[in-house]
Amino acid sequence: MEKIYKLPPSDLLNDYPTERNLVAFKEFINSNEFQNFRGDLPIILGKSLNDGKKIVDLSTLPHLLIGGATGQGLSLFIDCIISSLLFKKYPHELKFAFIDPRDVQFHQYEEISQFMLKIDQSIASATDSVKSSQILASIYNEIKFRTELLNNAKAKNINEYNRLLKDILPNPESDHRYLPRIVLIVYEFQLIADALGDIFYENIRKITSQNNTGIHLILATQQIHSRQLPCNLRDNFKARISFTVQLESDSIKILGRAGAENLNGRGEMLYKFNDNIERIKGAYIDFNDTLKICEHIKSMTWPSTSMV
């Protein structure tokens, strides 16, 4: 289905002086590579060493672990992830859930309620351990519910299930409904892990053990020296990103190998997927850009699920 709206990036997003040596997010939004990207959840990473645009599909990862020292680009990259998806998806196709114990990262996105997952009539955004635990438990319950729906419909994954809906929905007694992708982002996850202990790790294990229900987890931290994910959980994240870190041991904690300690900062990252690793200059988007995007989205009229 062709999108009925287009965000006008030339009007919304800022230009940046070339001498700042930034890889502008706007350049990607306008590119054929992004406009014609065929994946379900395109995320703009940045430019590779050969100046090629690097865009990945979160739906195929399907979870992501991100780390880096403070001030090296991690926070801006989370904005790039969210903005990439907002440029490509309808609200009925995508819902976000946020956990941020520092209460600094997601305020502007909470205002676009059309894209926010609702739990007990409230948006799924938490800054404290109690609500964070509720969100994690609710996400896992949704995974179990979706798994049962897929099994009953004999569908292998969420895309196949949603294609089958036209044959299932006419039954008024059916629990079947259109299933949006859900992206849960946990910022500074180690603070929640310290507060919840084993409950946190058990929920992470359960959420990342199911990869066909359209639910995707992104864990991010700038506290590399803190206790990290146990190795058996870290292995569930086939995709990992490290921005510049101070020590070789920090790089190993995130990527499972050295290298991120040698990056040049200013948004440079190492992107690892399975056994492949790539050095990338991360795309740049500033806070005012994200505000403009959110304000534009709030002003839009959106199609209903029935239009799928």
C-alpha positions in Angstrom: 0.0 0.0 0.0 1.5 3.4 -1.0 1.8 5.8 1.8 -0.7 8.6 1.7 1.5 11.1 3.3 5.1 12.3 2.9 7.1 14.1 5.5 8.8 17.0 3.6 12.4 16.7 4.9 13.5 19.7 2.8 11.2 21.9 4.9 11.4 20.1 8.2 15.1 19.2 8.7 18.1 21.5 9.2 21.1 21.7 6.9 24.5 21.6 8.5 27.8 23.3 7.5 30.0 20.9 5.5 33.0 21.9 7.7 31.4 20.2 10.6 32.0 16.9 8.9 28.6 15.6 9.8 26.6 12.9 8.0 23.2 14.6 7.9 20.1 12.4 8.6 18.3 14.6 6.0 20.6 13.4 3.2 19.4 9.8 3.9 15.7 10.7 4.0 16.0 12.2 0.6 18.0 9.3 -0.9 16.8 6.6 -3.3 18.3 4.1 -0.9 15.9 5.0 1.9 12.9 5.9 -0.3 13.1 2.5 -2.1 14.1 0.4 0.9 12.1 -2.8 0.9 12.5 -3.9 4.5 9.8 -3.6 7.2 11.7 -1.5 9.7 14.5 0.6 8.0 17.0 2.1 10.4 19.5 4.7 9.1 23.0 4.0 10.5 25.2 6.3 8.5 28.0 6.0 5.9 30.5 3.2 5.6 34.2 3.8 4.8 33.5 3.7 1.1 30.9 6.4 1.5 28.0 4.1 0.9 24.8 4.6 2.8 24.2 2.0 5.5 20.5 1.2 6.2 19.5 -1.9 8.0 16.1 -3.6 8.6 15.4 -4.0 12.3 12.8 -6.7 11.6 15.6 -9.0 10.4 18.0 -8.3 13.2 15.5 -8.6 15.2 17.0 -7.1 18.4 19.8 -4.6 19.0 22.3 -4.0 21.7 24.0 -0.6 21.7 26.8 0.8 23.9 29.3 3.7 24.0 31.0 6.2 26.2 29.0 9.3 27.2 29.0 12.0 24.5 30.0 9.7 21.6 26.8 9.7 19.7 24.6 7.0 21.3 21.8 9.3 22.3 21.6 11.0 18.9 21.6 7.6 17.3 18.5 6.5 19.2 16.8 9.6 17.7 17.9 8.4 14.3 16.4 5.0 14.9 13.1 6.4 16.0 13.0 9.1 13.2 13.9 6.6 10.5 10.9 4.5 11.5 8.5 7.5 11.8 9.3 8.4 8.2 8.3 5.0 7.0 5.4 3.6 9.0 1.8 4.3 9.7 0.7 4.4 13.4 -1.3 1.2 12.9 1.9 -0.5 11.6 4.2 0.5 14.4 4.0 1.1 18.2 6.8 2.3 20.5 7.4 1.5 24.2 10.1 3.3 26.1 12.0 2.8 29.3 14.4 5.5 30.5 15.4 5.7 34.1 17.2 9.0 33.5 14.0 10.5 32.1 15.9 12.4 29.4 15.5 10.6 26.0 11.9 10.2 24.9 9.8 13.2 25.9 9.1 14.5 22.4 8.1 11.1 21.2 5.6 10.6 24.0 3.6 13.4 22.5 2.9 11.5 19.3 0.4 9.2 21.1 -0.7 7.6 17.7 2.7 5.7 17.7 2.8 4.8 21.4 1.9 1.4 22.7 -0.9 1.6 25.3 -0.9 -0.6 28.4 -4.0 -0.2 30.7 -5.0 2.9 28.8 -1.6 4.6 29.5 1.3 5.1 27.1 4.0 2.5 27.6 6.8 4.9 28.8 8.5 4.4 32.1 11.2 6.0 34.2 10.8 4.0 37.4 11.4 0.3 38.1 7.8 -0.5 39.0 6.3 0.7 35.7 9.4 -0.7 33.8 8.7 -4.1 35.2 5.0 -3.8 34.1 6.0 -2.8 30.6 8.5 -5.8 30.3 5.9 -8.2 31.6 3.2 -6.8 29.3 5.5 -7.1 26.3 6.1 -10.7 27.1 2.4 -11.4 27.6 1.8 -9.8 24.1 4.4 -12.2 22.7 2.6 -15.2 24.2 -0.7 -13.9 22.9 0.7 -13.3 19.4 2.4 -16.7 19.3 -1.0 -18.3 20.0 -2.6 -16.2 17.2 0.1 -17.2 14.8 -0.2 -20.9 15.7 -4.0 -20.9 15.3 -3.7 -19.2 12.0 -0.9 -21.5 10.9 1.2 -18.5 10.1 5.0 -18.6 10.3 5.5 -14.9 11.2 3.7 -11.6 11.7 3.8 -10.6 8.0 2.2 -13.9 6.9 -0.3 -13.5 9.7 -1.4 -10.0 8.7 -1.7 -11.1 5.1 -4.1 -13.8 6.2 -6.4 -11.4 8.1 -8.8 -10.8 5.3 -9.8 -14.5 5.6 -9.8 -14.5 9.4 -11.5 -11.3 10.4 -15.0 -12.0 9.2 -15.5 -14.3 12.1 -16.9 -12.1 14.9 -15.9 -14.6 17.6 -12.2 -14.5 16.6 -9.5 -12.8 18.7 -7.6 -12.1 15.5 -6.6 -8.5 14.8 -4.0 -6.7 12.8 -0.6 -6.9 14.6 1.6 -3.8 14.5 5.3 -4.1 15.0 6.3 -3.1 18.5 9.7 -1.6 19.2 10.7 -1.4 22.9 13.8 0.8 23.6 15.4 0.6 27.0 17.8 3.5 27.5 20.5 3.1 30.2 19.3 -0.4 30.8 21.8 -1.2 33.5 20.0 1.2 35.9 16.8 -0.8 35.5 18.8 -4.0 35.7 20.3 -2.9 39.0 16.8 -2.1 40.4 15.0 -5.2 39.2 17.8 -7.7 39.3 17.0 -11.2 38.0 13.5 -10.2 37.0 14.9 -7.8 34.4 17.3 -10.5 32.9 14.5 -13.1 32.9 12.2 -10.7 31.0 15.0 -9.9 28.5 15.6 -13.6 28.0 12.0 -14.3 27.3 11.5 -11.3 25.0 14.5 -12.1 22.8 13.8 -15.8 22.6 10.9 -15.2 20.2 11.7 -13.7 16.9 8.6 -14.1 14.7 6.0 -12.1 16.6 7.0 -8.6 15.4 8.3 -7.4 18.7 11.8 -5.9 18.8 14.0 -5.0 21.7 16.7 -2.3 21.7 19.0 -2.1 24.7 21.3 0.9 25.1 23.8 2.0 27.7 26.5 4.5 28.2 27.5 2.9 31.5 30.0 0.4 30.1 31.8 -0.2 33.4 28.6 -1.3 35.1 27.4 -4.9 35.1 26.5 -5.9 31.6 24.2 -8.6 30.2 25.2 -12.1 31.0 26.9 -13.8 28.1 24.1 -16.2 27.5 21.7 -13.2 27.1 24.1 -11.1 25.0 24.2 -14.0 22.5 20.5 -13.3 21.8 21.6 -10.0 20.3 23.0 -10.9 16.9 23.1 -7.2 16.0 25.3 -4.9 18.2 26.6 -1.4 17.9 29.5 0.2 19.8 30.3 3.9 19.7 33.7 5.0 20.9 34.7 3.5 24.3 37.6 4.1 26.6 39.0 0.6 27.1 39.4 -2.5 25.0 37.5 -4.4 27.7 34.5 -2.1 27.2 34.4 -2.9 23.5 34.5 -6.6 24.3 31.6 -6.2 26.7 29.4 -4.8 23.9 30.7 -6.4 20.7 32.5 -9.5 22.0 35.7 -8.2 20.5 38.1 -5.3 20.6 38.0 -2.3 18.3 35.6 0.3 19.5 38.4 1.8 21.7 40.1 2.9 18.5 37.2 4.8 17.0 37.5 8.6 16.4 34.4 9.7 18.3 31.9 12.1 16.8 29.4 9.5 16.0 31.7 6.7 14.6 30.5 3.2 15.4 31.3 -0.4 14.8 28.2 -2.3 13.6 28.3 -6.1 14.2 25.8 -8.5 12.7 26.5 -12.2 13.4 30.2 -12.5 12.6 30.4 -9.5 10.3 31.6 -6.1 11.5 31.6 -2.7 9.8 32.9 0.7 10.6 30.4 3.5 10.1 30.2 7.2 10.5 26.8 7.7 12.2 24.1 9.9 10.8 23.4 13.1 12.6 20.0 14.5 13.7 19.6 17.3 16.2 16.9 17.7 18.9 15.1 20.5 17.0 14.8 18.2 14.0 13.1 15.5 16.1 10.7 18.2 17.5 9.7 19.3 14.0 9.1 15.7 13.0 6.9 15.0 16.0 4.9 18.3 15.6 4.3 17.4 11.9 3.1 13.9 12.8 0.7 15.3 15.4 -0.9 17.4 12.8 -1.5 14.5 10.4 -4.7 12.6 9.7 -4.0 8.9 9.7 -5.7 5.9 8.0 -7.3 3.3 10.1 -6.3 -0.3 10.3 -9.2 -1.2 8.0 -7.3 0.4 5.2 -4.6 -2.3 5.2 
